[in-house]
Amino acid sequence: MTTGKLYIISAPSGAGKTSLVKQLLAEVPQLAVSISHTTRAMRPGEINGQDYFFISVEQFQALLAKQAFLEHAQVFDNFYGTAQQTAVDHLNEGLDVILEIDWQGARQIKERLPDAVAIFILPPSTAVLQQRLTARGQDDVAVIARRMRDAVAEMQHYCEFDYLVVNDDFAIALTELKSIIVANRLTIDRQQSALQPLLTALLA
């Protein structure tokens, strides 16, 4: 069986990563997202076990002590982590797996799994990024200002990634993300495994 590919998708808050990944999952077969654990509060409309596994700091520390995370990071005042077993199970089923993580987590994954494909999503401008954060209606002015500062710090790590996608036009950004996944599914290593019966018949 062909083993799936691991994809890291990172972006500053407000760049549209969550919406793009949601649409990718709807349109691309054999694709799964590894749901992260987090200690942050649940936002309006979020569902535990679907958007994140929302847990306490104590629960997070207990999982960390058991080395249950493939990667983990502190973002703002909260902790985030990717459960190793969930991602590995999906990959062994032949699914491509998306990790929605920040640059800290991406760096950890790339060190452990250098074949993982890392994609960074950029906003078209700082003005658009601020507009998107404000339009959410979830944060006050001080929090938005902090997110903008942290966004600049996060975007400075773009060069650690394999691909850069600018989310100006949603449809174009989605097409570019699909293209990356499709291209990686056509590499010789994956195709040799997936097309073994055909190759055997053609070369007989």
Backbone bond lengths (Angstrom), bond angles and torsions (degrees), N, CA, C in turn:
res aa  C-N    CA-C-N  psi(-1)  N-CA   C-N-CA  omega(-1)  CA-C   N-CA-C  phi
1 M - - - 1.468 - - 1.531 109.50 -
2 T 1.311 115.67 140.28 1.462 120.59 177.64 1.523 110.10 -71.93
3 T 1.319 116.54 130.27 1.459 121.02 176.43 1.522 109.14 -82.15
4 G 1.319 115.85 141.85 1.454 119.99 -178.25 1.518 113.05 -71.52
5 K 1.323 114.71 172.92 1.460 122.74 -179.52 1.522 109.06 -108.18
6 L 1.318 115.42 143.02 1.458 120.59 178.68 1.526 109.86 -96.82
7 Y 1.330 116.03 127.51 1.466 122.27 178.99 1.515 109.57 -116.50
8 I 1.315 115.53 132.86 1.459 121.89 173.70 1.529 106.92 -104.49
9 I 1.325 116.69 126.46 1.459 119.67 175.33 1.523 108.00 -122.47
10 S 1.329 115.20 117.97 1.464 121.69 -178.70 1.521 109.99 -123.15
11 A 1.320 114.96 156.08 1.466 120.40 178.84 1.514 108.50 -170.78
12 P 1.323 117.66 154.81 1.465 118.76 172.21 1.523 109.28 -69.77
13 S 1.322 116.05 154.83 1.459 121.22 178.52 1.526 109.85 -56.83
14 G 1.348 116.22 128.20 1.458 120.70 179.17 1.518 114.50 98.78
15 A 1.337 117.21 -3.80 1.471 119.81 -178.41 1.527 112.77 -79.79
16 G 1.335 116.85 -11.74 1.465 120.06 177.03 1.516 114.82 98.85
17 K 1.317 117.39 14.91 1.467 121.52 -177.29 1.528 112.34 -58.28
18 T 1.330 116.62 -47.76 1.464 120.79 -175.43 1.527 111.28 -61.45
19 S 1.332 117.09 -43.29 1.471 121.08 179.86 1.527 111.19 -65.78
20 L 1.330 116.40 -40.44 1.469 120.17 179.49 1.524 111.25 -65.66
21 V 1.319 116.75 -43.52 1.469 120.12 -179.72 1.526 110.46 -65.34
22 K 1.322 116.86 -40.29 1.467 120.65 178.69 1.524 110.80 -59.51
23 Q 1.337 117.10 -42.42 1.456 120.80 180.00 1.528 111.68 -72.12
24 L 1.321 116.71 -35.40 1.472 120.79 175.03 1.518 110.56 -57.83
25 L 1.321 116.06 -46.71 1.463 120.92 -179.04 1.525 111.51 -62.55
26 A 1.331 116.04 -33.42 1.467 120.77 -179.54 1.526 111.78 -73.14
27 E 1.332 117.19 -28.66 1.464 120.45 -171.57 1.524 115.67 -109.05
28 V 1.318 117.63 -18.70 1.469 120.45 -176.26 1.529 109.69 -109.44
29 P 1.337 118.15 119.95 1.469 120.08 179.12 1.529 111.48 -71.74
30 Q 1.330 115.04 163.20 1.469 122.04 176.85 1.521 112.35 56.49
31 L 1.322 115.52 39.17 1.459 121.39 -178.44 1.525 108.68 -131.78
32 A 1.319 116.50 134.55 1.463 121.27 -179.94 1.522 109.10 -134.57
33 V 1.306 115.45 157.92 1.460 119.50 174.70 1.518 107.43 -114.58
34 S 1.312 115.71 136.57 1.456 120.56 177.42 1.526 107.72 -85.82
35 I 1.316 116.59 116.93 1.468 120.95 -175.98 1.527 109.61 -77.18
36 S 1.321 115.31 125.76 1.462 121.09 -177.54 1.530 111.70 -82.19
37 H 1.330 114.62 156.46 1.462 121.42 169.28 1.530 107.78 -92.23
38 T 1.314 116.98 143.01 1.466 120.03 177.82 1.521 110.99 -146.04
39 T 1.328 114.45 152.50 1.463 119.77 176.13 1.523 111.76 -98.96
40 R 1.346 117.21 -0.13 1.467 118.57 -179.28 1.523 110.78 -75.31
41 A 1.314 115.44 161.15 1.460 120.96 -179.80 1.529 110.52 -69.70
42 M 1.313 115.60 148.64 1.458 121.22 178.08 1.526 110.01 -71.61
43 R 1.335 116.32 133.58 1.465 120.69 178.76 1.533 109.63 -87.92
44 P 1.332 116.83 160.85 1.472 119.77 178.64 1.534 111.05 -56.26
45 G 1.327 115.71 131.77 1.466 120.78 178.05 1.515 114.23 90.54
46 E 1.327 118.03 -12.02 1.465 120.62 179.65 1.523 110.70 -80.11
47 I 1.336 114.95 152.16 1.463 120.74 -178.36 1.517 108.89 -124.65
48 N 1.324 116.12 128.70 1.460 120.62 178.44 1.527 109.95 -64.20
49 G 1.335 116.41 129.63 1.458 121.39 -179.38 1.515 113.26 89.94
50 Q 1.327 116.08 -8.08 1.467 120.53 177.74 1.536 110.37 -115.13
51 D 1.313 116.50 -48.98 1.463 120.39 177.08 1.535 110.09 -88.16
52 Y 1.305 115.75 -47.87 1.467 124.05 176.15 1.522 108.03 -151.25
53 F 1.323 115.75 164.94 1.455 120.69 163.51 1.530 105.17 -94.71
54 F 1.323 116.18 110.00 1.460 120.86 -176.45 1.532 108.72 -87.98
55 I 1.332 116.01 117.12 1.454 120.86 -176.49 1.534 109.95 -132.95
56 S 1.327 115.23 168.12 1.468 120.20 179.21 1.532 109.94 -81.11
57 V 1.319 115.46 165.58 1.469 120.13 176.82 1.524 109.86 -60.98
58 E 1.328 116.91 -38.54 1.465 121.16 179.65 1.526 111.02 -63.66
59 Q 1.319 117.28 -42.89 1.469 120.83 177.70 1.526 111.06 -64.46
60 F 1.329 115.40 -39.21 1.466 120.00 179.20 1.531 109.97 -63.25
61 Q 1.314 116.76 -45.72 1.463 121.29 -179.10 1.522 111.11 -62.88
62 A 1.332 116.78 -35.45 1.467 120.82 178.66 1.534 110.96 -66.04
63 L 1.337 116.58 -42.32 1.469 120.57 177.50 1.525 110.64 -66.34
64 L 1.312 115.69 -37.50 1.468 121.11 178.69 1.531 110.19 -62.46
65 A 1.317 115.63 -41.13 1.467 120.76 -179.88 1.529 111.46 -65.17
66 K 1.341 116.23 -28.58 1.468 120.90 178.74 1.532 112.26 -86.20
67 Q 1.355 116.33 2.52 1.473 122.50 -178.18 1.536 110.70 56.67
68 A 1.338 114.95 41.34 1.463 120.61 -176.90 1.522 113.02 -83.82
69 F 1.346 117.09 -9.78 1.460 120.07 -175.41 1.524 112.63 -100.67
70 L 1.331 114.60 137.86 1.461 121.26 173.79 1.519 108.99 -72.42
71 E 1.315 115.94 -35.06 1.464 123.35 174.43 1.516 107.20 -155.15
72 H 1.333 115.32 158.61 1.460 119.73 175.17 1.520 108.62 -152.77
73 A 1.315 115.17 157.25 1.467 119.41 -178.43 1.520 109.71 -158.28
74 Q 1.312 114.71 159.24 1.462 121.27 171.60 1.516 107.77 -105.79
75 V 1.319 115.83 124.02 1.461 122.19 179.50 1.525 107.20 -123.89
76 F 1.326 116.21 124.95 1.458 120.65 -170.46 1.538 107.64 56.55
77 D 1.318 118.27 -123.76 1.470 120.23 179.80 1.525 111.93 -106.48
78 N 1.324 116.60 14.52 1.462 120.63 -174.44 1.525 112.31 -119.28
79 F 1.332 115.07 159.31 1.459 121.52 178.70 1.521 110.35 -106.90
80 Y 1.328 115.25 144.08 1.462 122.23 178.15 1.528 108.11 -132.82
81 G 1.332 116.90 144.94 1.457 119.95 177.55 1.511 112.22 -153.64
82 T 1.334 116.60 148.40 1.464 122.89 178.31 1.523 108.97 -104.36
83 A 1.321 116.69 120.15 1.465 121.17 179.48 1.531 109.79 -66.23
84 Q 1.317 115.92 124.33 1.459 120.95 -176.22 1.522 112.43 -63.82
85 Q 1.331 117.63 -44.85 1.461 121.06 -173.58 1.524 112.10 -63.39
86 T 1.321 116.71 -39.79 1.469 120.73 -179.30 1.521 110.93 -61.67
87 A 1.335 116.74 -47.48 1.470 121.02 -179.33 1.521 110.93 -64.08
88 V 1.320 117.14 -44.20 1.472 121.61 -178.54 1.524 110.85 -63.65
89 D 1.325 117.33 -41.53 1.471 121.22 179.26 1.523 110.97 -60.52
90 H 1.330 116.46 -45.72 1.474 120.63 179.12 1.529 110.82 -61.47
91 L 1.325 117.25 -45.50 1.472 121.38 -178.86 1.528 110.87 -61.94
92 N 1.327 116.71 -40.79 1.464 120.86 -179.83 1.525 112.37 -68.79
93 E 1.331 116.02 -21.76 1.470 120.61 175.74 1.529 111.29 -81.19
94 G 1.343 116.76 -2.74 1.454 120.79 -179.85 1.514 113.91 89.66
95 L 1.333 116.32 7.16 1.462 119.93 179.05 1.523 110.17 -85.02
96 D 1.322 116.35 145.03 1.459 120.59 167.72 1.525 106.54 -80.12
97 V 1.327 116.23 139.43 1.463 120.61 -173.51 1.523 110.60 -121.25
98 I 1.327 115.35 131.06 1.463 121.84 177.01 1.528 109.51 -100.44
99 L 1.315 115.45 131.45 1.455 121.49 170.96 1.528 107.61 -109.04
100 E 1.320 117.69 118.87 1.470 121.74 175.59 1.525 107.22 -92.79
101 I 1.316 116.91 94.36 1.459 121.35 -174.13 1.528 110.58 -137.59
102 D 1.317 116.65 166.28 1.456 120.02 -179.58 1.527 110.51 -87.27
103 W 1.326 116.98 -178.57 1.465 120.93 -174.96 1.524 112.61 -63.84
104 Q 1.338 116.62 -30.45 1.464 119.29 178.69 1.530 110.57 -63.99
105 G 1.333 115.31 -47.65 1.458 120.26 177.86 1.516 111.55 -65.21
106 A 1.342 115.93 -39.24 1.464 120.52 179.23 1.525 110.88 -59.64
107 R 1.317 115.63 -41.45 1.471 119.90 -179.96 1.534 110.36 -63.91
108 Q 1.325 116.41 -41.52 1.475 120.25 178.48 1.526 111.23 -62.16
109 I 1.335 115.74 -44.50 1.473 120.10 -178.92 1.522 110.60 -64.17
110 K 1.328 117.29 -45.45 1.468 121.02 -177.87 1.533 111.73 -64.04
111 E 1.331 116.54 -31.68 1.462 119.83 176.95 1.523 111.26 -69.57
112 R 1.340 116.21 -38.53 1.464 120.95 -178.79 1.518 112.25 -84.64
113 L 1.341 115.81 -36.73 1.470 121.69 -176.03 1.526 109.14 -131.49
114 P 1.329 117.92 79.24 1.468 121.00 -174.56 1.532 114.41 -62.83
115 D 1.333 118.01 -17.27 1.468 120.54 178.79 1.530 112.35 -80.26
116 A 1.320 117.69 -8.65 1.469 119.99 177.30 1.526 109.40 -63.02
117 V 1.326 116.32 142.92 1.464 122.04 -179.12 1.524 108.89 -96.22
118 A 1.326 116.39 120.94 1.465 121.23 -175.90 1.525 110.87 -106.35
119 I 1.328 115.71 125.77 1.469 122.67 -177.55 1.525 108.81 -121.83
120 F 1.330 116.27 130.88 1.465 120.48 177.35 1.522 108.90 -113.55
121 I 1.336 115.59 131.51 1.465 121.14 -179.83 1.522 109.16 -104.44
122 L 1.326 115.16 126.14 1.463 122.16 179.88 1.526 111.12 -106.47
123 P 1.334 118.18 148.91 1.459 120.65 169.86 1.534 107.92 -79.59
124 P 1.334 118.40 160.97 1.456 119.68 179.82 1.531 113.61 -72.66
125 S 1.333 116.78 -19.87 1.474 120.96 178.28 1.521 109.14 -167.64
126 T 1.331 116.08 163.19 1.466 119.47 176.54 1.528 110.65 -67.71
127 A 1.335 116.40 -32.34 1.464 119.84 179.62 1.530 110.94 -64.14
128 V 1.328 116.30 -43.11 1.468 120.50 178.83 1.525 110.35 -66.25
129 L 1.334 116.27 -40.00 1.463 120.16 178.90 1.530 110.37 -59.97
130 Q 1.321 116.91 -46.61 1.472 120.59 179.70 1.528 110.40 -63.91
131 Q 1.318 116.33 -39.43 1.469 120.52 178.90 1.531 110.87 -61.68
132 R 1.337 116.87 -42.79 1.464 120.94 -179.90 1.521 111.37 -66.02
133 L 1.330 116.33 -41.29 1.463 119.85 179.11 1.527 110.73 -64.70
134 T 1.325 116.65 -39.25 1.464 121.19 179.93 1.530 110.76 -68.88
135 A 1.330 115.70 -39.21 1.469 120.86 -177.12 1.525 112.75 -65.51
136 R 1.325 117.27 -23.01 1.470 119.94 177.91 1.521 111.68 -60.29
137 G 1.342 115.97 -33.42 1.448 120.78 -178.99 1.517 113.79 68.74
138 Q 1.335 116.99 21.53 1.467 120.68 -176.00 1.527 112.81 -104.24
139 D 1.331 117.15 -20.02 1.454 120.50 -172.89 1.528 111.36 -125.29
140 D 1.328 115.88 151.19 1.455 119.53 176.28 1.531 110.13 -82.55
141 V 1.312 116.92 177.39 1.461 122.42 -174.97 1.527 111.83 -59.74
142 A 1.332 116.43 -40.49 1.467 120.31 -178.47 1.528 111.39 -65.12
143 V 1.327 116.40 -41.70 1.474 120.58 -179.96 1.524 110.36 -67.03
144 I 1.341 116.66 -40.57 1.465 120.27 178.61 1.526 110.60 -63.38
145 A 1.325 116.68 -41.55 1.464 120.73 178.00 1.522 110.80 -61.24
146 R 1.323 116.00 -40.17 1.465 120.55 177.64 1.523 110.80 -65.85
147 R 1.332 116.71 -43.39 1.465 120.35 179.32 1.529 110.71 -62.37
148 M 1.313 117.11 -36.30 1.465 120.52 177.99 1.529 110.93 -65.49
149 R 1.317 116.82 -41.64 1.477 120.18 177.71 1.526 110.59 -64.16
150 D 1.336 115.02 -43.29 1.467 118.89 -179.74 1.527 111.41 -68.62
151 A 1.338 116.38 -30.83 1.467 119.83 178.32 1.523 110.75 -63.03
152 V 1.322 116.63 -42.77 1.468 120.68 178.15 1.523 110.14 -61.87
153 A 1.336 116.61 -43.06 1.468 120.69 178.89 1.522 110.79 -63.15
154 E 1.330 116.85 -40.40 1.470 120.73 -179.32 1.529 111.29 -68.74
155 M 1.330 116.50 -42.59 1.469 120.24 -177.40 1.527 112.65 -65.57
156 Q 1.320 117.13 -19.87 1.461 120.17 177.88 1.530 112.21 -65.71
157 H 1.328 116.55 -13.81 1.468 120.71 -178.91 1.531 112.60 -97.28
158 Y 1.332 117.73 11.02 1.463 121.05 -176.86 1.528 112.75 -55.42
159 C 1.351 116.53 -32.27 1.466 120.15 -174.62 1.528 113.06 -71.09
160 E 1.337 117.49 -8.25 1.463 120.88 177.68 1.527 111.65 -84.73
161 F 1.327 116.89 -1.71 1.463 121.50 -175.19 1.530 110.84 -103.89
162 D 1.338 115.72 163.55 1.466 121.32 -178.09 1.526 112.43 -86.32
163 Y 1.336 116.42 -31.52 1.467 121.30 -176.91 1.529 109.77 -134.71
164 L 1.332 115.26 147.42 1.463 121.85 173.60 1.520 109.21 -120.75
165 V 1.319 116.85 129.05 1.459 122.50 177.98 1.522 108.12 -125.36
166 V 1.329 117.80 129.86 1.465 121.82 177.35 1.530 108.91 -97.53
167 N 1.321 116.35 121.41 1.462 120.39 179.93 1.528 109.92 -93.18
168 D 1.338 114.47 76.98 1.458 121.48 173.74 1.527 107.43 -96.07
169 D 1.323 115.81 -62.14 1.462 122.59 172.79 1.531 107.29 -97.13
170 F 1.335 116.41 118.07 1.474 121.46 -174.68 1.523 112.29 -55.95
171 A 1.334 116.64 -45.77 1.470 121.27 -176.86 1.526 111.34 -62.60
172 I 1.328 116.58 -40.48 1.464 120.57 179.55 1.528 109.99 -67.42
173 A 1.326 116.96 -44.75 1.468 120.45 178.92 1.526 110.99 -60.93
174 L 1.337 116.63 -40.48 1.466 121.18 178.30 1.523 110.80 -63.16
175 T 1.324 117.02 -44.13 1.465 121.51 178.37 1.521 111.01 -61.30
176 E 1.312 116.96 -40.24 1.466 120.64 179.71 1.527 111.12 -65.99
177 L 1.325 117.05 -39.86 1.465 119.91 176.99 1.523 111.38 -65.03
178 K 1.337 116.29 -41.62 1.464 120.43 176.76 1.525 110.48 -60.01
179 S 1.336 115.98 -41.82 1.463 121.19 -178.44 1.525 111.53 -60.29
180 I 1.324 116.03 -39.54 1.463 120.52 179.14 1.525 110.03 -63.09
181 I 1.324 116.18 -44.79 1.463 120.39 -178.57 1.530 110.98 -66.74
182 V 1.328 116.80 -45.54 1.466 120.70 179.93 1.521 110.87 -61.55
183 A 1.327 117.01 -45.17 1.463 120.65 -179.55 1.526 111.27 -60.15
184 N 1.324 116.58 -40.19 1.467 119.84 179.82 1.522 112.39 -71.68
185 R 1.322 116.90 -22.39 1.471 119.79 175.76 1.529 112.10 -78.16
186 L 1.332 116.77 -13.26 1.459 120.81 -177.85 1.527 113.13 -102.67
187 T 1.328 117.64 9.15 1.466 119.70 178.16 1.524 109.87 -65.81
188 I 1.317 115.57 156.69 1.467 120.42 -175.60 1.523 111.82 -60.01
189 D 1.326 117.46 -39.43 1.462 120.06 -178.72 1.524 111.78 -61.28
190 R 1.337 116.66 -47.32 1.465 119.63 -178.25 1.522 111.89 -72.50
191 Q 1.319 116.80 -38.61 1.459 120.03 -179.34 1.530 112.24 -69.37
192 Q 1.332 117.37 -36.23 1.463 119.86 177.64 1.517 110.91 -58.23
193 S 1.329 115.58 -40.66 1.452 120.10 179.56 1.525 111.61 -73.28
194 A 1.342 116.43 -47.18 1.466 120.85 -176.41 1.526 112.76 -67.84
195 L 1.336 116.36 -32.81 1.467 121.13 -174.19 1.532 113.30 -106.03
196 Q 1.330 116.76 21.47 1.456 119.60 -175.56 1.537 113.70 -56.16
197 P 1.348 119.27 -45.29 1.471 118.51 178.50 1.522 112.62 -61.09
198 L 1.336 116.91 -41.03 1.467 121.03 179.30 1.521 110.52 -65.56
199 L 1.309 117.06 -45.46 1.478 120.92 -179.06 1.516 110.15 -62.44
200 T 1.331 116.29 -40.48 1.471 120.26 178.81 1.514 110.72 -62.30
201 A 1.353 115.92 -43.64 1.468 119.80 -179.13 1.532 111.78 -68.38
202 L 1.329 116.22 -40.03 1.459 119.71 -177.85 1.535 112.25 -69.36
203 L 1.302 116.94 -31.81 1.454 121.18 -175.63 1.532 113.88 -98.53
204 A 1.316 115.84 4.91 1.477 119.83 -179.36 1.516 111.33 -67.57
